[in-house]
């Protein structure tokens, strides 16, 4: 099978597939049908735009058969009001129930997150899911060691980041790093992949938003992520694949409390040109 196949019986030759291809790999000559240009197989990023944009399902991709790509359902699309409420109602959750999160639910959320945009459709993010409380406590202890090192060696910065107060909370018995969350999800990728930082951030944001539809909540584990990146003992303890780097860490669980209102935020500072 060629990279692209066109059903000439249903194709309207409207040029949408050619216009939507981010790499300009589809040619459409006057009176002809869409065809991949020479070398298209090499340069195609497998984004699926050509399959997704065709209104008559006339184009199929060798690695993305049209019959395996479900149609967009307009009846499931959010209204403006629903979208605004959904986004504003999201809260960073720092108090969780002890209830475990089913593995299949976490799998579903990661399946959603994998549809997040990535540079050149690289889909470069890998996932580490931690649910063992003992292991998570050990990892938090390493974060505390990093914080002690920071206070001793980079005191001014550490104090400005409230690490002294945070560490005091840990030493008093409070889980200030992972908040006793039942799940910690780590997005990682090859360390030198320039697309990975943005890809991980967007993917985890997708996941956190999707989690609310399962009555779950999340919170970015900022201290944990910083320690994973700059404190070798934590990087070693995570046992990521060789050459991989933590680009994001998200706590996840069932919120202990329900939020009743939409709080205010600062007005956006916008420059128009």
GUZA-963474 format. One line per 10 residues: number of its first residue (from 1); their letters; for each residue x, y, z of N, C-alpha, C. Coordinates in nm, 3 decimals, always signed. Layout:
REM GUZA-963474
NUM	A	X/Y/Z/X/Y/Z/X/Y/Z | ...
REM end
This chain:
REM GUZA-963474
1	XXXXXXXXXX	+0.083/-0.120/+0.000/+0.000/+0.000/+0.000/+0.087/+0.125/+0.000 | +0.048/+0.225/-0.080/+0.119/+0.352/-0.078/+0.090/+0.426/+0.052 | +0.166/+0.532/+0.078/+0.149/+0.609/+0.201/+0.005/+0.659/+0.213 | -0.050/+0.708/+0.102/-0.188/+0.758/+0.100/-0.265/+0.690/-0.011 | -0.391/+0.662/+0.018/-0.480/+0.610/-0.085/-0.604/+0.696/-0.090 | -0.651/+0.724/-0.211/-0.766/+0.811/-0.231/-0.880/+0.732/-0.294 | -0.998/+0.744/-0.237/-1.117/+0.686/-0.297/-1.171/+0.787/-0.398 | -1.142/+0.765/-0.525/-1.180/+0.860/-0.628/-1.331/+0.866/-0.649 | -1.403/+0.767/-0.597/-1.548/+0.767/-0.613/-1.615/+0.869/-0.519 | -1.548/+0.898/-0.408/-1.609/+0.989/-0.310/-1.530/+1.119/-0.292
11	XXXXXXXXXX	-1.406/+1.122/-0.337/-1.322/+1.242/-0.320/-1.380/+1.359/-0.398 | -1.395/+1.474/-0.332/-1.451/+1.593/-0.398/-1.341/+1.684/-0.451 | -1.215/+1.648/-0.428/-1.099/+1.727/-0.477/-1.105/+1.872/-0.430 | -1.148/+1.889/-0.302/-1.160/+2.025/-0.250/-1.026/+2.081/-0.199 | -0.923/+1.996/-0.192/-0.790/+2.043/-0.155/-0.765/+2.058/-0.006 | -0.859/+2.017/+0.077/-0.840/+2.034/+0.221/-0.720/+1.955/+0.273 | -0.703/+1.835/+0.223/-0.592/+1.752/+0.272/-0.458/+1.816/+0.236 | -0.446/+1.867/+0.117/-0.321/+1.931/+0.075/-0.295/+2.057/+0.156 | -0.399/+2.137/+0.178/-0.382/+2.262/+0.251/-0.353/+2.239/+0.399 | -0.399/+2.126/+0.454/-0.382/+2.100/+0.597/-0.253/+2.027/+0.631
21	XXXXXXXXXX	-0.187/+1.967/+0.533/-0.064/+1.892/+0.561/+0.045/+1.987/+0.609 | +0.095/+1.971/+0.731/+0.195/+2.065/+0.785/+0.328/+2.062/+0.711 | +0.356/+1.954/+0.641/+0.483/+1.942/+0.569/+0.465/+1.960/+0.418 | +0.344/+1.997/+0.376/+0.316/+2.019/+0.233/+0.356/+1.899/+0.149 | +0.307/+1.782/+0.187/+0.346/+1.658/+0.121/+0.241/+1.606/+0.023 | +0.130/+1.680/+0.009/+0.022/+1.635/-0.079/+0.006/+1.734/-0.193 | +0.011/+1.684/-0.315/-0.006/+1.767/-0.434/-0.144/+1.746/-0.491 | -0.201/+1.853/-0.544/-0.333/+1.845/-0.607/-0.329/+1.928/-0.735 | -0.319/+1.860/-0.846/-0.314/+1.930/-0.974/-0.455/+1.957/-1.024 | -0.472/+2.062/-1.106/-0.606/+2.094/-1.159/-0.669/+1.973/-1.228
31	XXXXXXXXXX	-0.788/+1.939/-1.185/-0.858/+1.827/-1.246/-0.814/+1.691/-1.196 | -0.710/+1.687/-1.110/-0.660/+1.560/-1.061/-0.705/+1.531/-0.919 | -0.652/+1.424/-0.866/-0.683/+1.384/-0.729/-0.559/+1.404/-0.641 | -0.577/+1.418/-0.511/-0.462/+1.436/-0.422/-0.365/+1.319/-0.433 | -0.235/+1.351/-0.433/-0.132/+1.248/-0.440/-0.013/+1.291/-0.354 | +0.051/+1.195/-0.286/+0.171/+1.231/-0.210/+0.285/+1.267/-0.304 | +0.363/+1.367/-0.266/+0.477/+1.406/-0.349/+0.589/+1.305/-0.331 | +0.691/+1.314/-0.415/+0.807/+1.226/-0.402/+0.874/+1.250/-0.267 | +0.906/+1.142/-0.197/+0.971/+1.154/-0.067/+0.876/+1.176/+0.048 | +0.746/+1.172/+0.021/+0.648/+1.198/+0.127/+0.661/+1.099/+0.243
41	XXXXXXXXXX	+0.690/+0.975/+0.212/+0.702/+0.873/+0.316/+0.811/+0.910/+0.416 | +0.919/+0.969/+0.367/+1.032/+1.005/+0.453/+0.999/+1.124/+0.542 | +0.929/+1.222/+0.488/+0.907/+1.346/+0.561/+0.774/+1.352/+0.637 | +0.686/+1.257/+0.613/+0.557/+1.256/+0.683/+0.578/+1.236/+0.833 | +0.511/+1.319/+0.914/+0.525/+1.309/+1.059/+0.411/+1.228/+1.123 | +0.326/+1.171/+1.042/+0.218/+1.082/+1.090/+0.124/+1.154/+1.187 | +0.092/+1.279/+1.156/+0.003/+1.356/+1.243/-0.144/+1.321/+1.222 | -0.179/+1.273/+1.101/-0.317/+1.235/+1.072/-0.407/+1.349/+1.028 | -0.350/+1.469/+1.008/-0.433/+1.581/+0.964/-0.508/+1.549/+0.835 | -0.442/+1.485/+0.742/-0.504/+1.457/+0.612/-0.625/+1.367/+0.627
51	XXXXXXXXXX	-0.616/+1.269/+0.715/-0.728/+1.178/+0.740/-0.839/+1.250/+0.814 | -0.799/+1.332/+0.913/-0.898/+1.397/+0.998/-0.977/+1.506/+0.928 | -0.916/+1.574/+0.829/-0.982/+1.690/+0.769/-1.076/+1.654/+0.655 | -1.065/+1.535/+0.600/-1.146/+1.498/+0.483/-1.293/+1.479/+0.522 | -1.384/+1.557/+0.466/-1.526/+1.548/+0.506/-1.597/+1.425/+0.452 | -1.538/+1.359/+0.352/-1.604/+1.243/+0.292/-1.531/+1.112/+0.323 | -1.433/+1.117/+0.414/-1.356/+0.997/+0.451/-1.297/+0.928/+0.330 | -1.249/+1.009/+0.234/-1.198/+0.954/+0.109/-1.049/+0.926/+0.112 | -0.980/+0.971/+0.214/-0.834/+0.954/+0.221/-0.799/+0.863/+0.337 | -0.713/+0.767/+0.311/-0.665/+0.680/+0.418/-0.513/+0.679/+0.416
61	XXXXXXXXXX	-0.455/+0.675/+0.532/-0.309/+0.674/+0.549/-0.267/+0.532/+0.582 | -0.155/+0.489/+0.528/-0.111/+0.351/+0.548/-0.103/+0.314/+0.696 | -0.060/+0.409/+0.780/-0.044/+0.382/+0.923/-0.161/+0.436/+1.005 | -0.262/+0.490/+0.936/-0.376/+0.548/+1.004/-0.502/+0.526/+0.921 | -0.548/+0.402/+0.910/-0.666/+0.374/+0.828/-0.785/+0.459/+0.871 | -0.856/+0.513/+0.775/-0.966/+0.604/+0.806/-1.072/+0.535/+0.891 | -1.091/+0.405/+0.872/-1.194/+0.335/+0.948/-1.159/+0.321/+1.095 | -1.031/+0.343/+1.130/-0.990/+0.334/+1.271/-0.984/+0.471/+1.338 | -1.022/+0.575/+1.263/-1.021/+0.712/+1.317/-1.166/+0.756/+1.336 | -1.215/+0.755/+1.460/-1.357/+0.788/+1.484/-1.389/+0.930/+1.441
71	XXXXXXXXXX	-1.511/+0.952/+1.394/-1.551/+1.088/+1.355/-1.566/+1.178/+1.478 | -1.546/+1.307/+1.456/-1.568/+1.405/+1.563/-1.719/+1.415/+1.589 | -1.756/+1.407/+1.716/-1.898/+1.413/+1.753/-1.933/+1.553/+1.801 | -2.008/+1.625/+1.722/-2.044/+1.761/+1.758/-2.131/+1.766/+1.883 | -2.205/+1.657/+1.910/-2.291/+1.657/+2.027/-2.211/+1.650/+2.157 | -2.082/+1.617/+2.149/-1.998/+1.609/+2.269/-1.908/+1.732/+2.286 | -1.911/+1.823/+2.192/-1.828/+1.942/+2.203/-1.883/+2.038/+2.308 | -1.791/+2.099/+2.384/-1.831/+2.190/+2.490/-1.879/+2.322/+2.433 | -1.977/+2.380/+2.500/-2.017/+2.516/+2.466/-1.914/+2.613/+2.525 | -1.922/+2.739/+2.487/-1.831/+2.840/+2.542/-1.843/+2.844/+2.694
81	XXXXXXXXXX	-1.966/+2.844/+2.744/-1.988/+2.852/+2.888/-1.936/+2.728/+2.959 | -1.959/+2.610/+2.900/-1.912/+2.485/+2.960/-1.760/+2.481/+2.964 | -1.696/+2.524/+2.856/-1.550/+2.523/+2.851/-1.491/+2.616/+2.956 | -1.545/+2.738/+2.966/-1.493/+2.833/+3.065/-1.510/+2.779/+3.206 | -1.628/+2.724/+3.235/-1.652/+2.671/+3.370/-1.559/+2.554/+3.400 | -1.543/+2.465/+3.302/-1.456/+2.348/+3.320/-1.313/+2.391/+3.353 | -1.261/+2.489/+3.278/-1.124/+2.531/+3.299/-1.107/+2.606/+3.431 | -1.204/+2.692/+3.463/-1.192/+2.770/+3.586/-1.216/+2.687/+3.712 | -1.291/+2.579/+3.700/-1.322/+2.497/+3.817/-1.208/+2.405/+3.857 | -1.108/+2.391/+3.771/-0.994/+2.306/+3.806/-0.920/+2.365/+3.926
91	XXXXXXXXXX	-0.885/+2.279/+4.020/-0.809/+2.322/+4.138/-0.688/+2.230/+4.155 | -0.581/+2.286/+4.208/-0.465/+2.204/+4.244/-0.496/+2.137/+4.378 | -0.499/+2.006/+4.378/-0.543/+1.930/+4.495/-0.422/+1.891/+4.581 | -0.429/+1.928/+4.708/-0.319/+1.898/+4.801/-0.366/+1.818/+4.923 | -0.493/+1.777/+4.922/-0.546/+1.691/+5.028/-0.626/+1.581/+4.962 | -0.585/+1.456/+4.985/-0.644/+1.343/+4.913/-0.707/+1.242/+5.008 | -0.809/+1.174/+4.960/-0.863/+1.059/+5.031/-0.761/+0.945/+5.024 | -0.773/+0.849/+5.111/-0.682/+0.734/+5.111/-0.720/+0.632/+5.003 | -0.831/+0.656/+4.938/-0.882/+0.564/+4.836/-0.783/+0.548/+4.721 | -0.757/+0.423/+4.684/-0.666/+0.394/+4.573/-0.733/+0.428/+4.440
101	XXXXXXXXXX	-0.653/+0.463/+4.343/-0.704/+0.492/+4.209/-0.685/+0.367/+4.123 | -0.791/+0.315/+4.063/-0.778/+0.194/+3.980/-0.676/+0.212/+3.868 | -0.598/+0.107/+3.843/-0.497/+0.115/+3.738/-0.560/+0.145/+3.603 | -0.677/+0.089/+3.576/-0.739/+0.111/+3.446/-0.779/+0.258/+3.428 | -0.812/+0.326/+3.538/-0.845/+0.468/+3.530/-0.721/+0.550/+3.495 | -0.609/+0.517/+3.557/-0.483/+0.586/+3.526/-0.446/+0.560/+3.380 | -0.465/+0.436/+3.335/-0.436/+0.402/+3.196/-0.521/+0.486/+3.101 | -0.649/+0.501/+3.133/-0.739/+0.581/+3.050/-0.690/+0.725/+3.039 | -0.646/+0.780/+3.151/-0.600/+0.920/+3.152/-0.472/+0.936/+3.069 | -0.383/+0.840/+3.078/-0.261/+0.847/+2.998/-0.294/+0.831/+2.851
111	XXXXXXXXXX	-0.393/+0.748/+2.819/-0.435/+0.733/+2.680/-0.487/+0.866/+2.625 | -0.557/+0.942/+2.708/-0.604/+1.074/+2.666/-0.485/+1.168/+2.651 | -0.394/+1.165/+2.748/-0.280/+1.257/+2.748/-0.188/+1.234/+2.628 | -0.186/+1.114/+2.575/-0.096/+1.087/+2.462/-0.142/+1.157/+2.334 | -0.264/+1.212/+2.337/-0.313/+1.288/+2.222/-0.274/+1.436/+2.231 | -0.203/+1.474/+2.334/-0.157/+1.612/+2.346/-0.057/+1.643/+2.235 | -0.054/+1.767/+2.187/+0.040/+1.801/+2.079/+0.186/+1.789/+2.122 | +0.269/+1.743/+2.030/+0.412/+1.735/+2.050/+0.483/+1.787/+1.926 | +0.600/+1.846/+1.943/+0.675/+1.899/+1.830/+0.697/+1.794/+1.724 | +0.661/+1.826/+1.599/+0.673/+1.734/+1.485/+0.603/+1.601/+1.512
121	XXXXXXXXXX	+0.501/+1.606/+1.596/+0.428/+1.484/+1.631/+0.522/+1.374/+1.679 | +0.623/+1.415/+1.757/+0.726/+1.319/+1.802/+0.672/+1.216/+1.900 | +0.564/+1.252/+1.973/+0.507/+1.161/+2.073/+0.619/+1.100/+2.159 | +0.703/+1.188/+2.211/+0.828/+1.146/+2.275/+0.815/+1.112/+2.423 | +0.699/+1.136/+2.483/+0.687/+1.121/+2.628/+0.663/+0.976/+2.668 | +0.736/+0.934/+2.772/+0.715/+0.805/+2.837/+0.664/+0.832/+2.978 | +0.611/+0.729/+3.041/+0.542/+0.748/+3.168/+0.593/+0.652/+3.276 | +0.605/+0.704/+3.396/+0.633/+0.623/+3.514/+0.521/+0.652/+3.614 | +0.452/+0.548/+3.657/+0.341/+0.563/+3.752/+0.379/+0.496/+3.883 | +0.380/+0.573/+3.991/+0.414/+0.521/+4.123/+0.289/+0.519/+4.211
131	XXXXXXXXXX	+0.264/+0.405/+4.273/+0.149/+0.392/+4.363/+0.188/+0.330/+4.497 | +0.311/+0.284/+4.510/+0.356/+0.220/+4.633/+0.391/+0.327/+4.736 | +0.318/+0.332/+4.845/+0.336/+0.438/+4.944/+0.476/+0.435/+5.005 | +0.529/+0.316/+5.029/+0.662/+0.306/+5.089/+0.768/+0.364/+4.996 | +0.759/+0.330/+4.869/+0.856/+0.383/+4.774/+0.843/+0.534/+4.761 | +0.720/+0.583/+4.758/+0.698/+0.727/+4.745/+0.752/+0.801/+4.867 | +0.740/+0.741/+4.986/+0.795/+0.803/+5.107/+0.947/+0.809/+5.100 | +1.009/+0.703/+5.050/+1.155/+0.702/+5.036/+1.201/+0.810/+4.939 | +1.128/+0.826/+4.831/+1.163/+0.929/+4.734/+1.146/+1.068/+4.795 | +1.042/+1.086/+4.875/+1.022/+1.215/+4.942/+1.137/+1.244/+5.039
141	XXXXXXXXXX	+1.187/+1.139/+5.102/+1.300/+1.157/+5.194/+1.423/+1.208/+5.119 | +1.439/+1.162/+4.996/+1.552/+1.210/+4.915/+1.530/+1.356/+4.876 | +1.405/+1.393/+4.850/+1.376/+1.534/+4.823/+1.413/+1.619/+4.943 | +1.385/+1.569/+5.063/+1.423/+1.641/+5.185/+1.574/+1.654/+5.195 | +1.648/+1.551/+5.158/+1.795/+1.560/+5.158/+1.843/+1.666/+5.061 | +1.779/+1.673/+4.944/+1.815/+1.778/+4.847/+1.789/+1.916/+4.905 | +1.678/+1.929/+4.975/+1.644/+2.058/+5.032/+1.745/+2.099/+5.140 | +1.789/+2.002/+5.219/+1.893/+2.031/+5.318/+2.021/+2.078/+5.250 | +2.056/+2.013/+5.138/+2.175/+2.053/+5.064/+2.160/+2.194/+5.011 | +2.043/+2.225/+4.961/+2.018/+2.358/+4.908/+2.030/+2.464/+5.017
151	XXXXXXXXXX	+1.977/+2.436/+5.135/+1.984/+2.533/+5.245/+2.127/+2.553/+5.293 | +2.209/+2.450/+5.281/+2.348/+2.461/+5.324/+2.437/+2.527/+5.219 | +2.407/+2.503/+5.092/+2.497/+2.546/+4.986/+2.445/+2.661/+4.900 | +2.315/+2.679/+4.897/+2.256/+2.789/+4.821/+2.151/+2.856/+4.909 | +2.196/+2.900/+5.024/+2.106/+2.944/+5.131/+2.011/+3.055/+5.088 | +2.063/+3.158/+5.026/+1.979/+3.273/+4.991/+1.865/+3.232/+4.898 | +1.900/+3.154/+4.795/+1.796/+3.110/+4.702/+1.698/+3.017/+4.772 | +1.749/+2.923/+4.852/+1.663/+2.825/+4.918/+1.563/+2.892/+5.012 | +1.610/+2.992/+5.086/+1.520/+3.062/+5.177/+1.417/+3.142/+5.099 | +1.459/+3.203/+4.988/+1.364/+3.280/+4.906/+1.256/+3.190/+4.848
161	XXXXXXXXXX	+1.288/+3.060/+4.833/+1.190/+2.963/+4.783/+1.117/+2.892/+4.896 | +1.129/+2.944/+5.018/+1.060/+2.889/+5.136/+1.100/+2.745/+5.168 | +1.221/+2.707/+5.130/+1.263/+2.571/+5.157/+1.284/+2.545/+5.307 | +1.320/+2.648/+5.382/+1.338/+2.630/+5.526/+1.206/+2.593/+5.592 | +1.098/+2.664/+5.557/+0.966/+2.634/+5.613/+0.916/+2.499/+5.565 | +0.939/+2.470/+5.437/+0.894/+2.343/+5.381/+0.963/+2.226/+5.448 | +1.094/+2.237/+5.466/+1.169/+2.130/+5.530/+1.125/+2.112/+5.675 | +1.096/+2.222/+5.743/+1.048/+2.213/+5.881/+0.917/+2.136/+5.886 | +0.832/+2.157/+5.786/+0.706/+2.083/+5.780/+0.730/+1.935/+5.763 | +0.825/+1.899/+5.676/+0.859/+1.758/+5.657/+0.910/+1.696/+5.786
171	XXXXXXXXXX	+0.998/+1.766/+5.853/+1.058/+1.714/+5.976/+0.958/+1.705/+6.090 | +0.846/+1.776/+6.079/+0.741/+1.767/+6.181/+0.644/+1.653/+6.152 | +0.666/+1.584/+6.038/+0.583/+1.468/+6.006/+0.481/+1.489/+5.897 | +0.479/+1.608/+5.837/+0.384/+1.633/+5.729/+0.446/+1.597/+5.594 | +0.366/+1.539/+5.506/+0.414/+1.505/+5.372/+0.397/+1.628/+5.284 | +0.496/+1.715/+5.287/+0.487/+1.841/+5.214/+0.531/+1.828/+5.069 | +0.583/+1.713/+5.031/+0.633/+1.695/+4.895/+0.534/+1.625/+4.804 | +0.473/+1.518/+4.852/+0.377/+1.443/+4.770/+0.237/+1.441/+4.830 | +0.218/+1.508/+4.944/+0.086/+1.532/+5.002/+0.005/+1.406/+5.026 | +0.073/+1.294/+5.047/+0.006/+1.165/+5.068/-0.086/+1.129/+4.951
181	XXXXXXXXXX	-0.051/+1.176/+4.835/-0.129/+1.139/+4.716/-0.111/+0.990/+4.689 | -0.215/+0.921/+4.647/-0.203/+0.777/+4.619/-0.127/+0.746/+4.491 | -0.110/+0.847/+4.405/-0.045/+0.823/+4.276/+0.051/+0.939/+4.245 | +0.166/+0.905/+4.190/+0.257/+1.005/+4.135/+0.287/+0.964/+3.991 | +0.260/+1.054/+3.898/+0.283/+1.026/+3.756/+0.399/+1.111/+3.707 | +0.498/+1.048/+3.650/+0.617/+1.117/+3.601/+0.623/+1.104/+3.450 | +0.636/+1.218/+3.383/+0.654/+1.221/+3.238/+0.803/+1.237/+3.210 | +0.860/+1.144/+3.133/+1.003/+1.150/+3.107/+1.031/+1.123/+2.960 | +1.150/+1.161/+2.919/+1.190/+1.144/+2.780/+1.341/+1.156/+2.773 | +1.396/+1.138/+2.654/+1.540/+1.151/+2.637/+1.584/+1.291/+2.679
191	XXXXXXXXXX	+1.691/+1.297/+2.756/+1.735/+1.422/+2.817/+1.761/+1.532/+2.715 | +1.816/+1.498/+2.601/+1.855/+1.598/+2.502/+1.746/+1.627/+2.399 | +1.628/+1.573/+2.419/+1.518/+1.597/+2.326/+1.462/+1.737/+2.351 | +1.483/+1.826/+2.256/+1.442/+1.965/+2.275/+1.291/+1.983/+2.279 | +1.218/+1.888/+2.228/+1.072/+1.898/+2.228/+1.011/+1.845/+2.357 | +1.089/+1.773/+2.436/+1.035/+1.704/+2.553/+0.981/+1.797/+2.662 | +1.049/+1.907/+2.698/+0.995/+1.989/+2.807/+0.853/+2.038/+2.781 | +0.830/+2.095/+2.663/+0.696/+2.143/+2.631/+0.599/+2.027/+2.616 | +0.644/+1.918/+2.555/+0.555/+1.803/+2.533/+0.507/+1.745/+2.665 | +0.598/+1.733/+2.762/+0.561/+1.678/+2.892/+0.464/+1.770/+2.966
201	XXXXXXXXXX	+0.491/+1.899/+2.960/+0.404/+1.995/+3.027/+0.263/+1.992/+2.969 | +0.254/+1.989/+2.838/+0.121/+1.987/+2.776/+0.049/+1.855/+2.804 | +0.123/+1.744/+2.797/+0.061/+1.613/+2.820/+0.009/+1.600/+2.963 | +0.089/+1.645/+3.060/+0.044/+1.637/+3.200/-0.074/+1.732/+3.225 | -0.078/+1.843/+3.154/-0.191/+1.934/+3.167/-0.317/+1.868/+3.112 | -0.305/+1.803/+2.997/-0.418/+1.725/+2.944/-0.465/+1.624/+3.050 | -0.370/+1.552/+3.106/-0.404/+1.446/+3.201/-0.474/+1.504/+3.324 | -0.420/+1.615/+3.376/-0.481/+1.674/+3.496/-0.623/+1.721/+3.469 | -0.645/+1.782/+3.354/-0.780/+1.827/+3.321/-0.874/+1.709/+3.302 | -0.827/+1.607/+3.232/-0.910/+1.488/+3.211/-0.943/+1.418/+3.342
211	XXXXXXXXXX	-0.853/+1.428/+3.439/-0.874/+1.360/+3.567/-1.000/+1.407/+3.637 | -1.037/+1.535/+3.617/-1.155/+1.587/+3.685/-1.282/+1.517/+3.640 | -1.282/+1.462/+3.519/-1.400/+1.390/+3.470/-1.415/+1.254/+3.536 | -1.311/+1.209/+3.605/-1.316/+1.083/+3.681/-1.325/+1.110/+3.830 | -1.363/+1.233/+3.866/-1.370/+1.275/+4.007/-1.235/+1.271/+4.076 | -1.130/+1.286/+3.997/-0.994/+1.289/+4.050/-0.940/+1.431/+4.044 | -0.833/+1.455/+4.117/-0.766/+1.584/+4.113/-0.616/+1.564/+4.115 | -0.545/+1.664/+4.069/-0.399/+1.653/+4.064/-0.332/+1.780/+4.110 | -0.202/+1.772/+4.127/-0.121/+1.888/+4.164/+0.021/+1.862/+4.117 | +0.083/+1.963/+4.056/+0.220/+1.948/+4.011/+0.314/+1.939/+4.130
221	XXXXXXXXXX	+0.402/+1.841/+4.127/+0.498/+1.819/+4.235/+0.627/+1.895/+4.203 | +0.623/+2.026/+4.227/+0.732/+2.112/+4.185/+0.865/+2.082/+4.254 | +0.863/+2.069/+4.386/+0.987/+2.039/+4.459/+1.043/+1.904/+4.414 | +0.954/+1.807/+4.397/+0.998/+1.674/+4.355/+1.065/+1.681/+4.219 | +1.003/+1.753/+4.126/+1.058/+1.763/+3.991/+1.194/+1.831/+3.993 | +1.207/+1.938/+4.073/+1.335/+2.008/+4.080/+1.444/+1.918/+4.135 | +1.411/+1.842/+4.238/+1.510/+1.752/+4.296/+1.547/+1.641/+4.198 | +1.449/+1.591/+4.124/+1.476/+1.485/+4.026/+1.573/+1.532/+3.919 | +1.568/+1.660/+3.887/+1.651/+1.714/+3.781/+1.789/+1.758/+3.827 | +1.802/+1.795/+3.954/+1.927/+1.856/+3.999/+1.996/+1.782/+4.113
231	XXXXXXXXXX	+1.936/+1.677/+4.165/+1.994/+1.604/+4.277/+2.013/+1.458/+4.234 | +2.134/+1.419/+4.198/+2.159/+1.285/+4.142/+2.099/+1.169/+4.222 | +2.101/+1.172/+4.356/+2.043/+1.057/+4.429/+1.896/+1.030/+4.394 | +1.818/+1.136/+4.370/+1.678/+1.113/+4.335/+1.667/+1.062/+4.192 | +1.747/+1.118/+4.102/+1.747/+1.069/+3.965/+1.781/+0.921/+3.958 | +1.877/+0.879/+4.039/+1.915/+0.738/+4.042/+1.805/+0.652/+4.101 | +1.738/+0.702/+4.204/+1.633/+0.625/+4.271/+1.512/+0.604/+4.180 | +1.488/+0.697/+4.088/+1.373/+0.683/+3.998/+1.392/+0.571/+3.898 | +1.518/+0.539/+3.867/+1.549/+0.429/+3.775/+1.480/+0.446/+3.639 | +1.487/+0.567/+3.587/+1.435/+0.590/+3.453/+1.526/+0.523/+3.351
241	XXXXXXXXXX	+1.477/+0.499/+3.230/+1.564/+0.441/+3.127/+1.690/+0.526/+3.107 | +1.798/+0.460/+3.074/+1.926/+0.530/+3.055/+1.909/+0.645/+2.957 | +1.958/+0.761/+2.997/+1.951/+0.879/+2.911/+1.823/+0.958/+2.922 | +1.726/+0.909/+3.000/+1.599/+0.980/+3.014/+1.601/+1.074/+3.132 | +1.515/+1.174/+3.126/+1.512/+1.285/+3.220/+1.368/+1.309/+3.262 | +1.346/+1.343/+3.388/+1.212/+1.377/+3.435/+1.176/+1.517/+3.387 | +1.068/+1.528/+3.312/+1.024/+1.658/+3.262/+0.893/+1.704/+3.325 | +0.840/+1.626/+3.417/+0.718/+1.667/+3.485/+0.674/+1.561/+3.583 | +0.617/+1.605/+3.696/+0.568/+1.511/+3.798/+0.435/+1.563/+3.851 | +0.335/+1.477/+3.852/+0.200/+1.516/+3.890/+0.144/+1.420/+3.996
251	XXXXXXXXXX	+0.102/+1.476/+4.110/+0.031/+1.398/+4.210/-0.113/+1.377/+4.162 | -0.174/+1.266/+4.199/-0.309/+1.235/+4.153/-0.383/+1.156/+4.259 | -0.510/+1.186/+4.276/-0.592/+1.110/+4.370/-0.732/+1.168/+4.380 | -0.813/+1.109/+4.468/-0.949/+1.159/+4.491/-0.943/+1.273/+4.592 | -0.994/+1.391/+4.556/-0.987/+1.505/+4.648/-1.061/+1.477/+4.780 | -0.999/+1.520/+4.888/-1.061/+1.504/+5.019/-1.174/+1.603/+5.038 | -1.164/+1.717/+4.972/-1.266/+1.822/+4.985/-1.318/+1.862/+4.848 | -1.443/+1.907/+4.845/-1.502/+1.961/+4.723/-1.495/+2.113/+4.726 | -1.466/+2.172/+4.613/-1.459/+2.317/+4.604/-1.592/+2.371/+4.552 | -1.636/+2.483/+4.609/-1.771/+2.531/+4.584/-1.780/+2.654/+4.495
261	XXXXXXXXXX	-1.669/+2.726/+4.477/-1.673/+2.849/+4.400/-1.554/+2.863/+4.307 | -1.563/+2.957/+4.215/-1.456/+2.984/+4.120/-1.380/+3.108/+4.168 | -1.260/+3.093/+4.221/-1.185/+3.208/+4.272/-1.138/+3.302/+4.162 | -1.100/+3.422/+4.202/-1.056/+3.522/+4.107/-0.910/+3.504/+4.071 | -0.870/+3.563/+3.960/-0.730/+3.566/+3.918/-0.698/+3.708/+3.874 | -0.570/+3.738/+3.864/-0.526/+3.869/+3.819/-0.572/+3.894/+3.676 | -0.598/+4.018/+3.645/-0.634/+4.052/+3.507/-0.515/+4.025/+3.416 | -0.539/+3.975/+3.295/-0.427/+3.947/+3.204/-0.360/+4.077/+3.158 | -0.229/+4.072/+3.151/-0.153/+4.184/+3.097/-0.128/+4.157/+2.949 | -0.192/+4.234/+2.863/-0.191/+4.206/+2.719/-0.131/+4.324/+2.643
271	XXX	-0.042/+4.295/+2.553/+0.007/+4.395/+2.457/-0.045/+4.359/+2.319 | -0.117/+4.450/+2.258/-0.174/+4.425/+2.125/-0.089/+4.494/+2.020 | -0.062/+4.428/+1.911/+0.013/+4.487/+1.801/-0.063/+4.469/+1.669
REM end
